[in-house]
């Protein structure tokens, strides 16, 4: 008769000497899901700090810039505009050694942020983010940039789940006034003394930039030039269903264009807002659509105020506008 093997209790995970792996700022580094958690608990990362990190990475904030001044321009600079900067105003006074904080569409080598030699801070907007909340990731980058050593870039990381958002750091009454540039020379105060890597990155970025102009008479509307035709892409703050109904009313009535040979071709969604797009003839510049865009804004306001059911023609127009796929290029 075979003897029964003595039963042994499963060993409990023992704390490891990796407890000191947490950074000086208290943040636990990201490791493989099955590796021991750097916090020293003895559990696998996926069952410990990785659980909160995964939750932060999967929960998408649909309107990350909601509540910030210039929400439409935030969306445009994130998705549409190649080269632009905006001076940011924080709720709290800046440290004495930080003369200014500037938001930029992109930075050299796709750095999330840069602390210049003079102490000023540049924050890149168009970088990939580690979580589903762009606002929280940018706020974390901003806070780290304020204390970074002058002359150094700030590397990306996953922001703490309970960290502040831009809405917590920026002055809600501060102006948000984008300055659109023809190239990326704002990267380097002294281009002649830039490193070869920065110079090469600057040349590549300038070659790929699509000429873009922000309209002066309406909010968050950007003209851009492409080889075959020009476009106007206009980030609008209205509810999607209400806006599509209003656009359909105008389109069915033949009042949705911005002048001769221009055409409303559809719209797309970006960060919770709807962006109608017009095709423009190659010869139509930004100045040429200033007055037509202002006139369209008045027609749109009237259409938005209507609560009458859509007619058959308006429903067909709405379906056509909704089904058209519009790309960002």
DAFEN-V938148 format. One record per residue. OMEGA is omega in degrees with one decimal (* if undefined). D_CENTER is the distance of its C-alpha to the mean C-alpha in whole Angstrom. Layout:
# DAFEN-V938148
((OMEGA | D_CENTER) (OMEGA | D_CENTER))
This chain:
# DAFEN-V938148
((-176.2 | 72) (178.3 | 69) (176.5 | 67) (176.5 | 64) (178.4 | 62) (177.6 | 61) (177.3 | 57) (178.0 | 55) (176.8 | 52) (-179.3 | 49) (176.1 | 47) (176.0 | 45) (-178.8 | 42) (175.7 | 42) (-179.9 | 40) (178.9 | 40) (179.1 | 40) (-179.5 | 36) (179.8 | 35) (-177.5 | 35) (177.6 | 32) (-177.1 | 29) (179.9 | 28) (179.7 | 29) (177.8 | 26) (-179.3 | 27) (179.5 | 24) (-178.9 | 26) (176.4 | 25) (177.2 | 24) (177.8 | 27) (-173.8 | 28) (-175.7 | 28) (177.5 | 32) (174.7 | 32) (-179.8 | 34) (-179.2 | 31) (-179.4 | 31) (178.0 | 32) (-178.0 | 35) (-175.6 | 36) (177.6 | 38) (174.5 | 35) (-176.5 | 33) (-175.6 | 29) (-180.0 | 28) (-177.6 | 31) (-178.1 | 30) (177.8 | 27) (-179.9 | 25) (178.4 | 25) (179.8 | 23) (179.4 | 21) (178.1 | 21) (180.0 | 20) (-176.1 | 17) (-174.4 | 16) (-178.1 | 17) (-175.8 | 16) (173.4 | 13) (-172.3 | 12) (179.9 | 11) (-173.8 | 10) (-176.7 | 8) (-179.8 | 8) (-180.0 | 12) (176.3 | 14) (171.7 | 13) (178.5 | 14) (-178.4 | 13) (179.8 | 10) (178.4 | 11) (174.1 | 10) (-179.8 | 7) (-179.1 | 6) (-179.2 | 8) (177.6 | 7) (-169.3 | 4) (-167.3 | 6) (-167.1 | 10) (-178.7 | 11) (-172.1 | 12) (178.5 | 13) (176.1 | 13) (176.8 | 13) (173.4 | 13) (-178.5 | 16) (175.9 | 15) (-178.5 | 18) (176.7 | 18) (-178.5 | 21) (177.3 | 23) (178.5 | 25) (171.9 | 23) (-176.2 | 26) (-177.6 | 28) (177.0 | 27) (-176.0 | 24) (-177.2 | 24) (173.6 | 21) (-176.5 | 17) (171.8 | 15) (177.7 | 11) (178.5 | 11) (176.3 | 9) (179.2 | 11) (179.3 | 14) (179.0 | 17) (178.9 | 17) (176.2 | 14) (174.2 | 14) (178.7 | 12) (-179.7 | 14) (170.7 | 17) (-177.3 | 20) (-179.7 | 22) (-179.7 | 26) (178.3 | 26) (-179.8 | 24) (-174.4 | 21) (171.6 | 18) (178.9 | 15) (178.2 | 12) (-175.1 | 9) (-170.0 | 5) (178.4 | 6) (170.3 | 8) (179.8 | 9) (-172.8 | 9) (-177.9 | 13) (178.2 | 12) (-178.9 | 11) (-179.3 | 10) (-177.9 | 7) (-180.0 | 8) (179.1 | 11) (179.9 | 10) (178.6 | 9) (178.0 | 12) (177.9 | 14) (179.4 | 13) (-179.2 | 14) (-179.6 | 17) (178.9 | 19) (-178.8 | 18) (-178.1 | 20) (179.6 | 23) (177.3 | 23) (177.6 | 25) (179.8 | 25) (-177.5 | 25) (172.8 | 23) (176.1 | 19) (-177.7 | 18) (179.3 | 17) (174.1 | 15) (175.2 | 16) (-177.7 | 16) (175.4 | 15) (-177.2 | 19) (-177.2 | 19) (-179.3 | 20) (-179.2 | 18) (174.9 | 17) (177.6 | 13) (-179.8 | 12) (178.2 | 14) (-172.8 | 17) (-174.3 | 16) (179.1 | 16) (-178.6 | 18) (178.5 | 18) (-177.7 | 20) (178.9 | 19) (175.3 | 18) (-171.6 | 15) (-179.0 | 16) (171.2 | 14) (-178.8 | 16) (-177.8 | 16) (176.8 | 18) (177.9 | 20) (-172.2 | 19) (-179.9 | 18) (177.8 | 21) (177.5 | 19) (-170.2 | 19) (177.6 | 23) (-179.2 | 25) (-173.9 | 28) (-177.0 | 27) (-178.3 | 31) (179.2 | 31) (178.0 | 27) (178.6 | 28) (179.9 | 28) (-179.9 | 25) (179.4 | 23) (178.8 | 25) (178.3 | 25) (179.0 | 21) (-179.5 | 21) (179.2 | 23) (-178.4 | 22) (179.7 | 18) (-179.0 | 20) (-176.5 | 22) (-174.2 | 19) (175.5 | 17) (178.5 | 18) (-173.6 | 20) (179.1 | 17) (175.0 | 18) (177.4 | 17) (-177.3 | 20) (-170.5 | 22) (179.1 | 24) (-176.1 | 21) (167.5 | 17) (175.6 | 14) (-173.4 | 16) (174.1 | 16) (174.9 | 19) (-176.3 | 19) (174.9 | 22) (-173.5 | 23) (-173.8 | 26) (-178.5 | 27) (176.0 | 26) (-177.9 | 23) (165.9 | 21) (179.7 | 19) (-165.6 | 16) (-179.9 | 16) (-174.1 | 13) (-171.7 | 16) (-173.8 | 16) (174.6 | 19) (-172.6 | 19) (-176.9 | 19) (179.0 | 23) (-178.8 | 24) (179.8 | 22) (175.2 | 23) (-178.3 | 27) (177.8 | 27) (179.0 | 25) (177.7 | 28) (-179.1 | 31) (-178.0 | 30) (-179.7 | 30) (-179.3 | 33) (-178.8 | 35) (-175.7 | 34) (-176.5 | 32) (-177.8 | 28) (176.7 | 28) (179.9 | 28) (-176.3 | 31) (177.7 | 33) (172.7 | 32) (-174.4 | 29) (170.0 | 27) (-172.6 | 25) (179.9 | 24) (-179.5 | 22) (172.5 | 18) (178.5 | 15) (177.1 | 13) (176.7 | 9) (173.6 | 8) (179.6 | 11) (-179.4 | 12) (-175.1 | 14) (173.2 | 14) (-176.7 | 18) (175.5 | 19) (167.1 | 22) (180.0 | 24) (174.4 | 26) (-176.4 | 29) (-177.9 | 28) (-178.0 | 30) (-179.2 | 28) (-178.3 | 26) (-179.5 | 24) (-178.2 | 27) (-177.1 | 28) (178.8 | 26) (-178.9 | 26) (176.9 | 29) (179.2 | 28) (177.7 | 25) (178.3 | 26) (177.9 | 29) (179.3 | 27) (177.8 | 25) (177.8 | 28) (-179.7 | 29) (179.5 | 26) (178.3 | 27) (-179.8 | 31) (178.3 | 30) (-177.8 | 27) (-178.1 | 30) (175.5 | 32) (178.6 | 33) (176.9 | 36) (178.0 | 35) (173.8 | 34) (179.0 | 37) (178.6 | 38) (179.8 | 36) (177.2 | 33) (176.8 | 33) (178.0 | 33) (179.9 | 31) (178.8 | 28) (178.8 | 29) (179.5 | 28) (-177.3 | 25) (-174.8 | 24) (-179.2 | 25) (178.0 | 24) (-179.9 | 21) (179.0 | 19) (-177.1 | 17) (-175.0 | 14) (* | 16))
